[in-house]
Amino acid sequence: MTSHEHASSGARPTAGISDADPATVAEIEALFRTLESALEAKDAAAFDQPFTEDVVFITPAGAIFRGWHEMHGYHRKRLADSPDARAHFELLAVRLLTPEHAVVNVEQTLHTAKFSVTNRGTWVLLKRNETWWACSVHNTNIAGRPKPDPLSDAPPVRLLR
C-alpha cells in the first residue's frame, strides 16, 4: 500500500503487528534483568553481550557509539569509574514490529553512592536464533526528577498500550 493509498483510506496505521505475547515479554524482560545483573557486577563484557556488532548506542548525555567495539570501550571505562553502580530497567512499552523485531521503551534508574539518575530509552531489538539482540539504543536524561530506590521494592513490569 502506498502512502497515497493509505491517506485516502482514512485509517491510521499502527507501528506494531500486535501486543507482544506474555512469553515474548518474558524473554525481553529477562534480557533487561541480565543487563541489571551485569551492571551490578561491573561486568562490561556481560552487559554488552546482547548487542549486535553494528549497534548504534546513544548515551543520555548524547554521545554516539557506532559498533560494538566503540560501545564496549565506553562501557568498560564507565563501569570502572562507577564501582558501586546499580541499575533498574522498567519496561514501559513493548511493541512487535514483526515477530522478530521489537521496539522497547524503558526507564532506567542508575544509583551510585554519589548520585542517582533516571533516563528513558528506546531500544530496537531483533531476534536471531531464538535470542533477542539490541541493535539500536537511544537514551534521554530525565532532569530534576528524583526517584526512590527501585531496587528496594522493584515494581512489576508495566506495559503501556
Secondary structure, 3 states (H helix, E strand, C coil): CCHHHHHHHCCCCCCCCEECCHHHHHHHHHHHHHHHHHHHCCCHHHHHCCEEEEEEEECCCCCEEECHHHHHHHHHHHHHHCCCCEEEEEEEEEEEEECCEEEEEEEEEEECCCCEEEEEEEEEEEEECCEEEEEEEEEEECCCCCCCCCCCCCCCCCCCC
